[in-house]
């Protein structure tokens, strides 16, 4: 469970860093909205996987 949490947090941080570069350069409101929604869904999925009792 600890491994799942740590790897999920690392993946989320890397994805946010990857998406931050175009957001800072382009500053397009539509692009920002899409990325924020995508990151929010990624965080929701991470929380659901961490809370899942099944250890797969």
MIDOSE-1310 file (N, C-alpha, C; in nm, 2 decimals, decimal comma, always signed):
residues 56
xxxx	+0,08/-0,12/+0,00/+0,00/+0,00/+0,00/+0,09/+0,13/+0,00; +0,20/+0,12/+0,07/+0,29/+0,24/+0,08/+0,35/+0,26/-0,06; +0,38/+0,15/-0,13/+0,44/+0,16/-0,26/+0,34/+0,22/-0,36; +0,22/+0,18/-0,35/+0,11/+0,23/-0,44/+0,09/+0,38/-0,41
xxxx	+0,10/+0,42/-0,29/+0,08/+0,56/-0,26/+0,20/+0,65/-0,31; +0,32/+0,60/-0,28/+0,43/+0,68/-0,32/+0,45/+0,69/-0,47; +0,43/+0,58/-0,54/+0,44/+0,58/-0,69/+0,32/+0,66/-0,75; +0,21/+0,66/-0,69/+0,10/+0,75/-0,74/+0,13/+0,89/-0,72
xxxx	+0,18/+0,93/-0,61/+0,22/+1,07/-0,58/+0,33/+1,12/-0,67; +0,43/+1,03/-0,70/+0,54/+1,06/-0,79/+0,48/+1,08/-0,93; +0,39/+0,99/-0,97/+0,34/+1,00/-1,11/+0,25/+1,13/-1,12; +0,18/+1,17/-1,02/+0,10/+1,29/-1,02/+0,19/+1,41/-1,03
xxxx	+0,29/+1,41/-0,95/+0,38/+1,53/-0,95/+0,45/+1,54/-1,08; +0,49/+1,43/-1,14/+0,56/+1,44/-1,28/+0,46/+1,48/-1,38; +0,33/+1,44/-1,38/+0,23/+1,48/-1,47/+0,21/+1,63/-1,46; +0,19/+1,68/-1,34/+0,17/+1,82/-1,32/+0,29/+1,91/-1,37
xxxx	+0,41/+1,86/-1,34/+0,53/+1,93/-1,39/+0,53/+1,93/-1,55; +0,49/+1,82/-1,60/+0,49/+1,81/-1,75/+0,39/+1,90/-1,81; +0,27/+1,91/-1,75/+0,16/+1,99/-1,80/+0,18/+2,14/-1,77; +0,26/+2,17/-1,67/+0,28/+2,31/-1,63/+0,36/+2,39/-1,73
xxxx	+0,45/+2,33/-1,80/+0,53/+2,41/-1,90/+0,44/+2,47/-2,01; +0,36/+2,39/-2,08/+0,28/+2,45/-2,18/+0,17/+2,55/-2,12; +0,13/+2,52/-2,00/+0,03/+2,62/-1,94/+0,09/+2,75/-1,91; +0,22/+2,75/-1,87/+0,28/+2,88/-1,84/+0,32/+2,96/-1,96
xxxx	+0,35/+2,89/-2,07/+0,39/+2,95/-2,19/+0,27/+3,00/-2,28; +0,16/+2,92/-2,28/+0,05/+2,95/-2,37/-0,06/+3,04/-2,30; -0,08/+3,01/-2,17/-0,18/+3,09/-2,09/-0,32/+3,09/-2,16; -0,36/+2,99/-2,22/-0,49/+2,98/-2,28/-0,59/+2,93/-2,18
xxxx	-0,70/+3,00/-2,15/-0,80/+2,96/-2,05/-0,86/+2,82/-2,08; -0,89/+2,79/-2,20/-0,95/+2,66/-2,24/-0,85/+2,55/-2,21; -0,72/+2,57/-2,24/-0,62/+2,47/-2,21/-0,60/+2,45/-2,06; -0,60/+2,56/-1,99/-0,59/+2,55/-1,84/-0,70/+2,47/-1,78
xxxx	-0,82/+2,49/-1,83/-0,94/+2,42/-1,78/-0,93/+2,27/-1,81; -0,89/+2,24/-1,93/-0,87/+2,09/-1,96/-0,77/+2,03/-1,88; -0,66/+2,09/-1,86/-0,55/+2,03/-1,78/-0,59/+2,02/-1,63; -0,66/+2,12/-1,58/-0,70/+2,12/-1,44/-0,80/+2,00/-1,42
xxxx	-0,90/+1,99/-1,51/-0,99/+1,88/-1,50/-0,92/+1,74/-1,51; -0,83/+1,73/-1,60/-0,75/+1,61/-1,61/-0,67/+1,57/-1,49; -0,61/+1,67/-1,43/-0,53/+1,64/-1,31/-0,62/+1,61/-1,19; -0,74/+1,68/-1,19/-0,84/+1,65/-1,08/-0,88/+1,50/-1,09
xxxx	-0,91/+1,46/-1,22/-0,96/+1,32/-1,24/-0,84/+1,22/-1,20; -0,72/+1,26/-1,23/-0,61/+1,17/-1,19/-0,59/+1,16/-1,04; -0,62/+1,27/-0,97/-0,61/+1,27/-0,82/-0,72/+1,18/-0,77; -0,84/+1,20/-0,82/-0,96/+1,12/-0,78/-0,93/+0,97/-0,80
xxxx	-0,87/+0,93/-0,91/-0,84/+0,79/-0,94/-0,74/+0,74/-0,85; -0,64/+0,82/-0,81/-0,53/+0,78/-0,72/-0,59/+0,76/-0,58; -0,68/+0,85/-0,54/-0,74/+0,83/-0,41/-0,83/+0,70/-0,40; -0,90/+0,67/-0,51/-0,98/+0,55/-0,52/-0,89/+0,43/-0,51
xxxx	-0,78/+0,43/-0,58/-0,69/+0,32/-0,59/-0,63/+0,29/-0,45; -0,60/+0,40/-0,38/-0,53/+0,39/-0,25/-0,63/+0,33/-0,15; -0,76/+0,37/-0,16/-0,86/+0,33/-0,07/-0,91/+0,19/-0,10; -0,88/+0,14/-0,21/-0,93/+0,01/-0,26/-0,86/-0,10/-0,17
xxxx	-0,95/-0,20/-0,12/-0,89/-0,30/-0,03/-0,81/-0,40/-0,11; -0,85/-0,42/-0,24/-0,78/-0,52/-0,32/-0,63/-0,47/-0,35; -0,54/-0,55/-0,33/-0,40/-0,51/-0,34/-0,34/-0,55/-0,48; -0,40/-0,52/-0,59/-0,35/-0,55/-0,72/-0,30/-0,43/-0,79
